[in-house]
């Protein structure tokens, strides 16, 4: 072999076996010695061994922004699939439905078998696509592992249950039978059942920050709760999850459209709570990282607060600095008529935590009678209690803003996760202390409404303790179980934010609900996201909770 021939041969290997402009050859495939795909998947072939394989092309995902190859499938009972990594074939790849022979090297990439370093691709004939394997979840969950790299179709409606990775990796978490709920929410299904109901819809790429972001609707979002039917594509397993790379464009149904704000309460008093997802004036700390993000955060929170239209508003995750509350108050009041403007309840002691609780009220609607704060060290953020009387007369009542310990920063021993997240013992102790303290500071038997982020789901110990003491979830009688959530974590919904009160106040509730403007929206629409949305959408990661009290 002369030097020129050797250089050409090297280029063939580097370019996947093809020079620019060349396409897969049409050839007689009968004489080739073919290694069955099943042997490669079963691990009976050594890595880096030269192989020739044959199959029908079921999905093509070439290109630098995609998977860089195509999928082959062979066999009917059961079908066997395999990925061919051939990035140099872009523009010259075989077509779906072609039966091809591919020569290259057998390899494993992140433990997934594939053929790469391609030296030859021959089209044997165009035979058409094989029929997709029909699947249903959760019935066929156990079959997913044996159908890797095979063309499948989900013959059922699948619901978007998580969109946290949509902007980052172009993927959506889907579930059969409706959205998934956290086991601690009181759902009958166990966590293993949740796993059996879900699949990830990917975008034919593992690249970060896809542009454009896929699967969006006309409003530039894709909300949890939206649905898709007849999902068809190649089943794979990557990044610890079964996923589908679609071979047909998925068609979504907006089954969970953006809700309008709750109607104005007329003569009733509205109480609400909102976790603001770190409203900080100190840039680069927990909240906004620059002035542009801070301004977007102000605009979004203003839209959310004005939409919820509360007369008493409990706020959590506010920077523990006086100027942050002053700035927020000025922002919310700007342009409001006098009857709708807010004042802040003075907190006697905000403690040393980086964040604090706050209470805002409308003097035109309620009269402030007094305040208390519980400085017991069991609390991370001191509960702030204010006593009010409806303007023009009426019975006094209290509202206490609370924010219990979050399920993060878990210890290696002690108060570890035993099924309800770490720090569950501390949160339960916070519930007990709150109940004891409220009894000691109660004014002439006046009822008190607990408003805030308990960081516990509805069937977990901290909430169960409050309910056992006679408190009632004011939204529960007004919402179906499928709408009782204020937060979505890893594709599972649940309620962390509550309005809780005893029977006296519960009887006064005329309407109540959770305004789902945040938890269902993708992260990239937030104030620090890639494409922030206008209006209240994704103003926080928690939904606001509200209740109207008849006077």
C-alpha positions in Angstrom: 0.0 0.0 0.0 1.5 3.4 -1.0 1.4 6.5 1.2 -1.5 8.1 -0.7 -3.7 5.0 -0.3 -3.0 4.9 3.4 -4.0 8.5 3.9 -7.3 7.9 2.0 -8.0 4.9 4.2 -7.3 6.9 7.3 -9.8 9.6 6.2 -12.4 6.9 5.5 -12.2 5.8 9.2 -12.2 9.4 10.5 -15.1 10.4 8.4 -17.1 7.3 9.3 -16.1 5.5 6.1 -17.3 8.2 3.6 -15.8 11.1 1.7 -17.8 14.3 1.4 -20.6 14.0 -1.1 -20.7 10.2 -0.9 -23.8 8.4 0.3 -24.6 4.9 1.4 -24.0 2.4 -1.3 -26.7 0.2 -2.8 -25.4 -3.3 -2.7 -26.2 -7.0 -2.6 -26.1 -7.8 1.1 -26.5 -11.6 0.8 -22.8 -12.4 1.0 -21.8 -10.5 4.1 -21.1 -12.2 7.3 -23.5 -10.5 9.8 -23.4 -10.4 13.5 -27.0 -10.5 14.9 -28.0 -7.5 16.9 -29.1 -9.8 19.7 -25.5 -11.0 20.3 -24.3 -7.4 20.7 -27.0 -6.5 23.1 -26.4 -9.7 25.1 -22.7 -8.9 25.6 -21.4 -11.9 23.6 -19.1 -9.8 21.5 -16.0 -8.2 22.8 -15.7 -4.4 22.8 -13.7 -2.7 20.0 -14.2 -5.8 17.8 -15.0 -5.2 14.1 -18.5 -6.2 13.2 -21.0 -6.1 10.3 -24.6 -5.7 11.4 -27.8 -5.6 9.4 -31.2 -4.1 10.2 -34.0 -1.7 9.2 -33.4 2.0 9.9 -36.1 3.1 12.3 -35.0 6.6 13.3 -32.4 9.0 12.1 -30.9 11.6 14.5 -27.7 12.8 12.7 -26.2 16.2 13.2 -24.1 17.9 15.7 -27.1 19.1 17.7 -28.7 15.6 17.8 -27.6 12.1 18.8 -25.2 11.8 15.9 -26.5 8.6 14.3 -29.4 6.3 13.6 -31.2 3.3 15.0 -31.4 -0.1 13.5 -33.9 -2.8 14.3 -34.1 -6.5 13.4 -36.3 -9.4 14.4 -40.0 -9.7 15.1 -40.3 -11.9 18.1 -39.0 -10.0 20.0 -37.6 -7.1 18.0 -34.0 -6.1 18.7 -32.6 -2.6 18.2 -29.2 -0.9 18.3 -27.8 2.6 17.9 -25.2 3.3 15.2 -23.1 6.3 16.0 -22.1 7.9 12.7 -21.8 11.7 13.0 -19.9 12.0 9.7 -22.9 10.8 7.8 -24.9 14.0 8.2 -26.6 14.8 4.9 -25.7 11.3 3.5 -27.5 9.1 6.1 -29.8 6.2 5.1 -33.5 6.7 5.2 -36.0 5.4 7.7 -37.3 2.1 6.2 -34.0 1.2 4.5 -32.5 -2.2 5.3 -28.8 -1.6 5.6 -25.6 -3.3 6.4 -23.1 -1.4 8.6 -19.5 -2.2 9.3 -17.7 -0.7 12.3 -16.6 -1.4 15.8 -18.7 -2.6 18.7 -18.5 -0.3 21.7 -20.4 0.8 24.8 -21.1 4.4 25.6 -22.2 5.0 29.1 -22.9 1.3 29.3 -25.2 1.5 26.3 -24.2 -0.9 23.4 -23.6 0.7 20.0 -21.6 0.4 16.8 -19.3 3.3 16.0 -16.2 4.1 14.0 -18.1 3.2 10.8 -16.1 2.1 7.7 -19.0 1.0 5.5 -22.7 1.4 5.1 -24.6 -0.4 2.3 -28.3 0.0 1.6 -29.7 -3.5 0.8 -33.3 -2.4 -0.1 -36.0 -0.1 1.0 -38.5 -2.3 2.9 -40.5 0.2 4.9 -40.7 0.8 8.6 -41.4 -2.0 11.0 -44.6 -1.7 13.1 -44.1 0.0 16.4 -44.4 -2.2 19.5 -47.6 -1.1 21.3 -47.0 -0.3 25.0 -49.1 0.8 27.9 -48.0 2.1 31.3 -47.9 0.9 34.0 -48.8 -2.5 32.6 -45.7 -2.8 30.4 -43.2 -1.1 32.7 -41.3 -4.3 33.1 -40.9 -4.6 29.3 -39.1 -1.3 28.8 -35.6 -2.7 29.7 -35.9 -5.5 27.0 -37.1 -3.1 24.3 -34.1 -0.7 24.4 -33.5 1.0 21.0 -36.7 -0.4 19.6 -39.5 1.6 17.9 -42.5 1.8 20.3 -45.8 3.5 20.5 -47.7 4.4 23.7 -51.3 3.6 23.0 -52.7 5.9 25.7 -52.9 9.5 26.9 -49.7 10.6 28.7 -49.6 13.7 30.9 -46.8 16.1 31.4 -45.8 15.6 35.0 -42.5 17.4 35.1 -40.9 20.1 32.9 -37.9 21.1 35.0 -35.4 19.8 32.3 -37.2 21.2 29.3 -35.1 24.3 28.9 -31.9 22.6 30.0 -32.0 19.4 28.0 -35.2 19.5 25.9 -37.0 16.8 27.9 -40.3 16.3 29.6 -41.4 13.8 32.2 -44.6 12.1 31.2 -47.0 9.8 33.2 -49.9 7.5 32.5 -53.0 8.1 34.5 -52.5 11.8 35.1 -49.8 13.8 36.9 -47.8 12.1 39.6 -48.2 13.2 43.2 -45.7 12.9 46.0 -46.3 9.9 48.2 -46.4 12.2 51.2 -49.4 14.0 49.7 -51.6 11.1 50.6 -51.8 9.5 47.2 -52.8 5.9 47.3 -50.0 5.0 44.9 -46.6 4.0 46.3 -43.4 5.5 44.9 -42.7 2.3 43.0 -46.0 2.7 41.3 -45.1 6.2 40.3 -41.9 4.9 38.7 -43.9 2.4 36.7 -46.2 5.1 35.3 -43.6 7.4 33.8 -41.4 7.9 30.8 -39.2 10.8 29.6 -40.0 12.5 26.3 -36.6 13.5 24.9 -35.8 15.6 21.8 -33.4 13.4 19.8 -30.4 15.1 21.4 -28.5 15.1 24.6 -27.1 18.6 24.1 -27.6 21.1 26.8 -29.6 24.3 26.3 -31.4 23.5 23.0 -32.3 26.4 20.8 -35.1 26.6 20.1 -36.6 25.0 23.2 -38.8 22.1 21.9 -42.4 21.2 22.6 -43.7 24.7 23.4 -47.2 25.9 22.8 -48.3 29.2 21.3 -47.8 31.0 24.6 -44.1 29.8 24.8 -44.8 27.3 27.7 -45.5 23.7 28.2 -47.4 23.3 31.5 -47.5 20.3 33.8 -50.9 18.7 33.1 -50.8 19.0 29.4 -51.3 15.7 27.5 -50.1 13.8 24.4 -51.6 10.7 22.8 -50.0 8.1 20.4 -46.4 9.0 21.3 -44.2 7.1 18.9 -40.4 6.9 18.8 -37.3 5.0 19.8 -37.2 3.7 23.4 -33.8 4.2 25.1 -32.3 4.3 28.6 -30.0 7.2 29.5 -29.3 9.4 32.5 -31.1 7.0 34.8 -34.4 7.0 33.0 -36.3 5.3 30.2 -36.9 7.9 27.5 -38.4 8.2 24.0 -36.8 10.0 21.1 -39.8 10.7 18.9 -39.9 9.7 15.2 -43.2 11.5 14.8 -43.8 15.1 15.9 -45.7 14.9 19.2 -49.0 16.6 19.2 -50.0 18.1 22.6 -53.3 19.0 24.1 -53.4 21.9 26.5 -55.3 20.0 29.1 -54.2 22.5 31.9 -54.4 26.0 30.4 -53.2 29.0 32.3 -55.9 29.9 34.8 -57.3 33.5 35.2 -56.9 35.2 38.6 -59.6 34.3 41.2 -62.5 36.7 41.0 -62.6 39.7 43.4 -64.0 38.8 46.8 -66.7 41.4 47.0 -67.6 41.9 50.6 -65.5 39.0 51.9 -61.9 39.4 53.2 -59.3 37.6 51.2 -56.3 36.1 53.0 -53.4 34.6 50.9 -49.9 33.2 51.2 -47.0 33.3 48.7 -43.5 32.0 48.8 -41.6 34.5 46.8 -38.6 32.3 45.9 -36.0 34.6 47.5 -36.7 38.3 47.0 -33.3 39.7 47.7 -31.9 43.2 47.0 -28.4 41.9 47.6 -27.6 40.9 44.1 -25.8 37.6 43.5 -27.0 36.2 46.8 -30.0 33.9 46.9 -32.3 35.7 44.4 -31.6 37.9 41.4 -28.0 38.0 40.2 -28.2 41.4 38.5 -30.4 44.4 38.2 -32.2 43.2 35.1 -33.2 40.0 36.9 -34.3 41.9 40.0 -36.5 44.2 37.9 -38.1 41.1 36.2 -38.6 39.6 39.6 -40.4 42.8 40.8 -42.6 42.8 37.8 -43.6 39.2 38.1 -44.3 39.4 41.8 -46.3 42.5 41.3 -48.4 40.8 38.7 -48.9 37.8 41.0 -49.8 39.9 44.1 -52.2 42.1 42.2 -53.8 39.0 40.6 -54.4 37.3 43.9 -55.8 40.6 45.3 -55.6 39.7 49.0 -56.5 42.0 51.9 -54.0 40.2 54.2 -51.0 38.6 52.6 -48.4 36.3 54.2 -45.0 36.3 52.4 -42.0 33.9 52.8 -38.5 34.0 51.5 -37.9 37.7 51.9 -34.3 38.9 52.4 -33.8 39.5 56.1 -33.0 43.1 55.7 -35.4 46.1 56.3 -34.7 47.7 53.0 -35.9 44.5 51.1 -39.4 44.8 52.7 -39.5 48.6 52.1 -38.6 48.0 48.4 -41.2 45.3 48.0 -43.9 47.4 49.6 -43.1 50.4 47.4 -43.0 48.2 44.3 -46.4 46.6 45.1 -48.1 49.9 45.9 -46.9 51.8 42.9 -49.9 52.9 40.8 -52.5 51.3 43.1 -55.6 53.3 44.3 -55.6 54.1 48.0 -58.1 51.4 49.0 -55.8 48.7 47.6 -52.5 49.8 49.0 -50.6 47.7 51.5 -48.8 48.4 54.7 -46.3 46.0 56.4 -46.8 44.5 59.8 -43.8 45.5 61.9 -41.8 42.4 63.0 -40.5 42.7 66.6 -37.6 40.5 65.8 -36.7 38.9 62.5 -33.9 36.7 63.8 -30.6 35.8 62.1 -31.7 33.6 59.2 -31.0 34.9 55.7 -34.7 35.0 55.0 -37.7 36.2 57.0 -41.5 36.1 57.0 -43.6 39.1 56.4 -47.3 40.2 56.6 -48.9 42.8 54.4 -52.4 44.2 54.9 -54.7 46.8 53.5 -55.7 49.4 56.1 -58.8 50.2 54.0 -60.0 46.6 54.6 -58.7 45.6 58.0 -57.5 47.4 61.1 -54.3 46.2 62.7 -54.7 45.5 66.4 -51.3 44.2 67.5 -48.4 41.9 66.7 -46.4 39.0 68.2 -43.5 36.9 67.1 -42.2 33.6 68.5 -38.5 33.7 69.0 -38.2 30.2 70.3 -35.0 28.7 68.8 -36.8 25.7 67.4 -37.9 28.0 64.5 -35.6 28.8 61.7 -37.7 31.8 60.8 -39.7 33.4 63.6 -43.5 33.1 63.0 -45.0 36.6 62.8 -48.6 37.0 64.2 -50.8 40.0 63.6 -54.3 40.6 65.0 -56.9 42.3 62.8 -60.5 43.5 62.8 -62.4 44.0 59.6 -62.7 47.7 58.8 -66.1 49.0 59.8 -66.5 46.4 62.6 -66.5 42.7 63.1 -64.9 40.0 65.2 -61.0 40.1 65.5 -58.9 37.3 64.1 -55.2 36.5 63.8 -53.0 35.6 60.9 -49.6 34.0 61.5 -46.9 33.8 58.8 -44.8 30.7 59.0 -42.0 29.0 57.1 -40.8 25.7 58.4 -37.5 24.0 57.9 -36.9 22.9 54.3 -35.9 19.4 53.2 -32.4 20.4 52.1 -29.0 20.4 53.7 -29.6 17.0 55.1 -27.5 15.6 57.9 -25.6 12.3 57.7 -27.2 11.1 61.0 -29.9 12.2 63.3 -32.9 13.9 61.6 -32.3 12.1 58.3 -34.9 11.2 55.6 -37.0 8.4 56.9 -39.6 8.7 54.2 -40.8 12.3 54.7 -37.6 14.1 53.8 -34.8 15.2 56.2 -35.6 17.5 59.1 -39.0 16.0 59.5 -38.5 15.7 63.3 -37.6 19.4 63.4 -40.6 20.4 61.3 -42.9 18.4 63.6 -41.4 20.1 66.6 -42.1 23.4 64.9 -45.7 22.4 64.5 -46.0 21.5 68.2 -44.3 24.7 69.3 -46.5 26.8 67.0 -49.7 25.3 68.5 -48.5 25.8 72.1 -47.4 29.4 71.4 -50.7 30.4 69.7 -52.7 29.1 72.7 -50.6 31.3 75.0 -50.8 34.5 73.0 -54.4 34.1 71.8 -56.5 37.2 72.5 -59.8 36.6 74.1 -60.3 33.3 72.2 -59.9 35.0 68.8 -59.3 32.5 66.0 -55.9 32.4 64.2 -55.2 31.5 60.6 -51.9 29.8 59.9 -50.6 31.0 56.5 -47.3 30.0 54.9 -44.9 27.3 53.7 -44.9 24.3 56.0 -42.4 22.4 53.8 -44.4 19.2 54.5 -47.0 17.5 52.3 -50.6 16.9 53.4 -50.1 13.4 54.8 -46.8 14.1 56.6 -46.3 14.5 60.3 -46.0 18.3 60.7 -49.3 18.8 58.8 -51.0 15.8 60.5 -50.1 17.3 63.9 -51.8 20.6 63.0 -54.9 18.9 61.7 -55.1 16.7 64.7 -55.1 19.8 66.9 -58.3 20.9 65.1 -56.9 23.0 62.3 -58.5 22.6 58.8 -57.0 23.1 55.4 -59.2 25.9 54.1 -58.7 25.0 50.5 -59.5 21.3 50.8 -63.3 21.5 50.5 -63.0 23.7 47.5 -60.5 21.7 45.4 -60.4 18.2 43.9 -57.5 16.1 45.0 -55.9 16.5 41.6 -55.7 20.3 42.2 -54.3 20.2 45.7 -50.7 21.1 45.0 -48.6 24.2 45.2 -45.2 22.7 44.2 -43.7 20.2 41.7 -40.5 18.4 42.7 -38.9 15.9 40.3 -42.1 15.4 38.4 -44.2 14.8 41.5 -46.8 17.4 42.7 -47.8 18.2 46.2 -48.9 20.9 48.6 -46.4 22.7 50.8 -48.2 26.0 51.2 -51.3 26.2 53.4 -54.1 28.3 55.0 -55.0 26.4 58.2 -57.6 27.5 60.8 -59.9 26.1 63.4 -63.7 25.4 62.8 -64.8 29.0 63.6 -62.8 30.5 60.7 -63.3 27.5 58.5 -67.1 28.1 58.6 -66.5 31.6 57.4 -64.8 30.5 54.2 -66.9 31.2 51.1 -64.4 30.4 48.5 -60.8 29.2 48.5 -58.2 27.8 46.1 -54.6 27.6 44.8 -53.8 29.8 41.8 -51.6 27.6 39.7 -49.4 30.2 38.1 -45.9 28.9 39.1 -45.5 25.2 39.9 -46.8 24.1 36.5 -44.6 26.4 34.5 -41.1 25.6 33.2 -38.2 27.1 35.0 -36.8 29.0 32.0 -39.8 31.3 32.2 -38.7 32.6 35.6 -37.0 35.9 36.3 -33.6 34.4 35.9 -34.5 32.0 33.1 -33.5 31.9 29.5 -36.8 33.3 28.2 -38.6 35.0 31.1 -42.4 35.2 30.6 -44.4 38.4 31.0 -47.0 38.6 33.7 -47.3 36.4 36.8 -46.2 33.1 35.2 -43.3 31.5 37.1 -43.0 34.5 39.4 -41.9 31.9 42.0 -41.6 28.1 42.3 -44.6 27.9 44.6 -48.2 28.7 43.8 -50.1 31.2 45.9 -52.9 29.9 48.2 -56.0 32.0 49.0 -59.3 32.0 50.9 -62.2 34.4 51.2 -63.7 34.9 54.7 -67.3 36.1 54.8 -67.7 38.9 57.3 
